Amino acid sequence: MFACHQSKPGEEFACAGWLATVGHRHPSVRLAMASKRLDPSALERGADWPELHESYQAVLDKLRATCARG
């Protein structure tokens, strides 16, 4: 699974954007859904979500740009 950038060390939780964008391809996600540990709705984008990035590289680029300005 891919941790959310807003989670804290030792208290990580899955990135909702990652789950909605590519989670369906990840074997651990498929296993979690098959074993009823993850609700399939976790793979759906929320109606009020911002636009999701197309790739992990796009996420990194945005985070770096934000840090450079701050």
C-alpha distances in whole Angstrom, upper triangle without the diagonal:
4,6,10,13,15,13,15,15,14,14,10,9,6,8,11,12,9,8,12,13,10,8,11,11,8,9,7,7,11,11,10,13,15,15,16,13,12,15,15,16,13,12,16,17,19,23,23,20,21,21,17,17,17,15,13,17,18,16,17,21,21,20,22,25,25,25,28,30,29
4,7,9,12,11,13,13,14,13,9,8,6,6,9,10,7,8,12,11,10,9,12,12,10,12,10,10,14,15,14,16,18,19,19,16,14,16,16,17,13,13,16,16,18,22,22,18,19,18,15,14,15,13,10,14,15,13,14,17,17,16,19,21,21,21,24,26,25
4,6,8,7,9,10,11,10,6,5,5,5,9,10,9,10,13,14,13,12,15,16,13,15,13,13,16,17,15,17,21,20,20,17,15,17,18,18,14,15,17,17,18,22,21,18,18,19,15,15,17,15,12,15,16,13,14,17,17,15,18,20,19,19,23,24,23
4,5,5,9,11,12,10,7,6,5,4,7,8,8,10,12,13,14,13,17,17,16,18,16,15,19,20,18,19,22,22,21,18,16,18,18,17,14,14,16,15,16,19,18,15,15,16,13,14,16,14,12,15,15,11,13,16,15,13,16,18,17,17,21,22,21
4,6,8,10,13,11,9,9,9,7,10,11,11,13,15,15,16,16,20,20,19,21,19,18,22,23,21,23,26,26,25,22,20,21,22,21,17,18,19,17,18,21,19,16,15,16,14,14,16,15,12,14,14,10,11,14,12,10,13,15,13,13,17,18,17
4,7,10,12,10,8,9,10,9,11,12,13,15,16,17,19,18,21,23,21,23,21,20,24,25,22,23,27,27,25,22,20,21,22,21,17,18,19,18,17,20,18,15,15,17,15,16,19,18,15,17,17,13,14,17,15,12,15,17,15,15,18,19,17
4,7,9,6,5,6,9,9,11,13,14,15,17,19,19,18,21,22,20,22,19,18,22,23,20,22,25,24,23,20,18,20,21,20,17,18,20,19,19,22,20,18,18,20,18,18,21,20,17,19,19,16,16,19,18,15,18,20,18,18,21,22,20
4,6,5,6,9,11,12,15,17,17,18,21,22,22,21,24,25,23,24,21,21,25,25,22,24,28,26,25,22,21,23,25,24,20,22,24,23,23,26,24,21,22,23,21,22,24,22,19,21,22,18,18,21,20,17,19,22,19,18,22,23,21
4,5,6,10,13,14,17,19,18,19,23,23,23,21,25,25,22,24,21,21,25,24,22,25,28,26,26,22,22,24,26,26,22,24,26,25,25,29,27,24,25,26,24,23,25,23,20,22,23,19,19,22,21,18,20,23,21,20,23,25,22
4,6,9,13,15,18,20,19,20,23,24,24,21,25,25,22,23,19,20,24,23,20,23,26,24,24,20,20,23,25,25,22,23,26,26,26,30,28,26,27,28,25,25,27,25,22,24,25,22,22,25,25,21,23,26,25,23,27,28,26
4,7,10,12,15,18,17,18,21,22,22,20,23,24,21,22,18,18,22,21,19,21,24,22,22,18,18,20,22,22,19,21,23,23,23,26,25,23,24,26,23,24,26,24,21,24,25,21,21,25,24,21,23,26,24,23,27,28,26
4,7,9,12,15,14,14,17,19,18,16,20,20,18,19,16,16,19,19,16,19,22,21,20,16,16,18,20,20,16,18,20,20,20,24,23,20,21,23,20,20,22,20,18,21,21,18,18,22,21,18,21,24,22,21,25,26,25
4,7,9,12,11,11,14,16,16,13,17,18,16,17,14,13,17,17,14,16,19,18,17,14,12,15,16,16,12,14,16,17,17,21,20,18,19,20,18,19,21,19,17,20,21,17,18,22,21,19,22,24,22,22,26,27,26
4,6,9,8,7,11,12,12,10,13,14,12,14,12,10,14,15,12,14,17,17,16,13,11,13,14,14,10,11,13,14,15,19,19,16,17,18,15,16,17,16,14,18,18,15,17,20,19,18,21,23,22,22,26,27,26
4,5,5,6,9,10,11,9,13,14,13,16,14,12,15,17,15,16,19,20,19,16,13,14,14,14,10,10,12,12,13,16,16,13,14,14,11,12,14,13,12,15,15,12,14,17,16,15,18,20,19,20,23,24,23
4,5,5,6,9,10,9,12,14,14,16,15,12,15,17,15,15,19,19,18,15,12,12,12,11,7,8,9,8,9,13,13,10,12,12,10,12,14,14,13,17,16,13,16,19,17,17,20,22,20,22,25,26,25
4,5,5,6,8,9,12,14,14,17,16,14,16,19,17,17,21,22,20,18,15,15,14,13,10,9,9,7,9,12,12,9,10,9,6,8,10,10,10,14,12,10,14,16,14,15,18,19,18,20,23,24,24
4,5,5,6,6,9,11,10,14,13,11,14,16,15,15,19,20,19,17,14,15,14,13,10,9,10,10,13,16,16,13,13,12,9,9,10,9,9,12,12,10,13,16,15,15,18,20,20,21,24,25,25
4,6,6,4,7,9,9,12,11,8,11,13,12,12,15,17,16,14,11,11,10,10,7,5,8,9,12,15,16,13,15,14,11,12,13,12,12,16,16,14,17,20,19,19,22,24,23,25,27,28,28
4,6,6,8,10,11,15,14,11,13,16,15,14,17,19,17,16,13,12,10,9,7,4,5,6,9,12,13,11,12,11,9,11,11,12,13,16,16,14,18,20,19,19,23,24,23,25,28,28,29
4,6,8,9,11,14,15,12,14,17,17,16,19,21,20,19,16,15,13,13,11,8,8,8,12,14,15,12,13,11,8,8,8,9,10,14,13,12,16,17,17,18,21,22,22,24,26,27,28
4,5,6,7,11,12,10,11,15,15,14,17,19,19,18,15,15,13,14,12,8,11,11,15,18,19,16,16,15,11,11,10,9,10,14,14,14,16,18,19,19,22,24,24,26,28,29,30
4,5,5,9,9,6,8,11,11,11,14,16,15,14,11,12,10,11,9,7,10,11,15,18,19,17,18,17,13,14,13,12,13,16,17,16,18,21,21,21,24,26,25,27,29,31,31
4,6,8,9,7,7,10,11,10,12,14,14,14,11,12,9,11,10,7,10,13,16,19,21,19,20,19,16,16,15,15,16,19,19,19,21,24,24,24,27,29,29,30,33,34,34
4,7,9,8,8,11,12,12,13,16,17,17,14,15,13,15,14,11,14,16,19,22,24,21,22,20,17,17,15,14,15,18,19,19,21,23,24,24,27,29,29,30,33,34,35
4,6,5,6,9,10,11,12,14,16,15,13,15,13,15,13,11,15,17,20,23,25,22,23,21,18,18,16,15,14,18,19,19,20,23,24,24,26,28,29,29,32,34,34
4,5,5,6,9,10,10,12,14,13,13,15,14,17,15,14,17,20,23,26,28,25,26,25,22,21,20,19,18,21,23,22,24,27,27,27,29,32,32,33,35,37,37
4,5,5,6,9,10,10,12,11,10,13,13,16,14,13,17,19,22,25,27,24,26,25,22,22,21,19,18,22,23,22,23,26,27,26,29,31,31,31,34,36,36
4,5,5,6,9,10,10,9,8,10,9,12,10,9,13,16,18,22,23,21,23,22,19,20,19,18,17,21,22,21,23,26,26,25,28,30,30,31,34,35,35
4,5,5,6,9,10,10,9,10,9,13,12,11,14,17,20,23,25,23,25,24,21,22,21,20,20,24,25,24,26,29,29,29,31,33,33,34,37,38,38
4,5,5,6,8,8,9,11,11,15,14,13,17,20,23,26,28,26,28,27,24,25,24,23,23,26,27,26,28,31,31,30,33,36,35,36,39,40,40
4,6,5,6,5,5,8,9,12,11,12,15,18,20,24,25,24,26,26,23,24,24,23,22,26,27,25,27,30,30,29,32,34,34,34,37,39,38
4,5,5,6,5,6,6,10,10,10,13,17,19,22,24,23,25,25,22,24,24,23,23,27,27,26,28,31,31,30,33,35,34,35,39,40,39
4,5,8,8,9,9,13,13,13,17,20,22,25,28,26,29,28,26,27,26,26,26,29,30,29,31,34,34,33,36,39,38,39,42,43,43
4,6,8,10,11,15,14,15,18,22,23,27,29,27,30,30,27,29,29,28,27,31,32,30,32,35,35,34,37,39,39,39,43,44,43
4,5,7,9,12,12,14,16,19,21,24,26,25,28,28,26,28,28,28,27,31,31,29,32,35,34,33,37,39,37,38,42,43,42
4,7,10,12,11,13,16,19,20,23,25,24,26,27,24,26,27,26,25,29,29,27,29,32,32,31,34,36,35,35,39,40,39
4,6,8,7,9,12,15,16,20,21,20,23,23,21,23,23,23,22,26,26,24,26,30,29,28,31,33,32,33,36,37,36
4,5,6,8,10,13,14,17,19,19,22,22,20,23,23,23,23,27,27,25,28,30,29,29,32,34,33,34,37,38,37
4,5,6,8,11,13,16,18,18,20,20,19,21,21,21,22,26,25,24,27,29,28,28,32,33,32,34,37,37,37
4,5,5,9,10,12,15,14,18,18,17,19,20,21,22,25,24,23,26,28,27,27,31,32,30,32,35,36,35
4,6,8,9,13,15,13,16,17,15,17,18,19,19,22,22,20,23,25,24,24,27,29,27,29,32,33,32
4,7,9,13,15,13,15,15,13,15,15,16,17,20,20,18,21,24,23,23,26,28,27,29,32,32,32
4,6,9,12,11,13,13,12,15,15,17,18,21,20,19,22,24,23,23,27,28,27,29,32,32,32
4,6,8,7,9,10,9,12,14,16,17,20,18,17,20,22,20,21,24,25,24,26,29,29,29
4,5,5,9,10,11,14,16,18,19,22,20,18,22,23,21,22,25,25,24,26,29,29,28
4,6,9,10,12,16,18,20,22,24,21,20,24,25,22,23,27,26,25,28,30,29,29
4,7,9,11,15,18,20,21,23,21,19,22,23,20,21,25,24,22,25,28,26,26
4,7,8,12,14,17,17,20,17,15,19,20,17,18,21,21,19,22,25,24,24
4,6,9,13,15,16,17,14,13,16,17,14,15,19,18,16,19,22,21,21
4,7,9,12,14,15,12,11,15,15,13,15,18,17,17,20,22,21,22
4,7,9,10,12,10,9,13,13,12,13,17,16,16,19,21,21,22
4,6,7,9,6,6,10,10,9,12,14,14,15,17,19,20,21
4,7,8,7,8,11,12,12,14,16,17,18,20,21,22,24
4,5,5,7,9,10,11,13,15,16,17,19,20,22,23
4,5,5,6,9,10,11,12,14,15,17,18,20,21
4,5,5,6,9,10,10,12,14,15,16,19,20
4,5,5,6,9,10,11,12,14,15,17,19
4,5,5,6,9,10,11,12,14,16,17
4,5,5,6,9,10,10,12,14,15
4,6,5,6,9,10,11,13,14
4,5,5,6,9,10,11,12
4,5,5,6,9,10,11
4,5,5,6,9,10
4,5,5,6,9
4,5,5,6
4,5,5
4,6
4
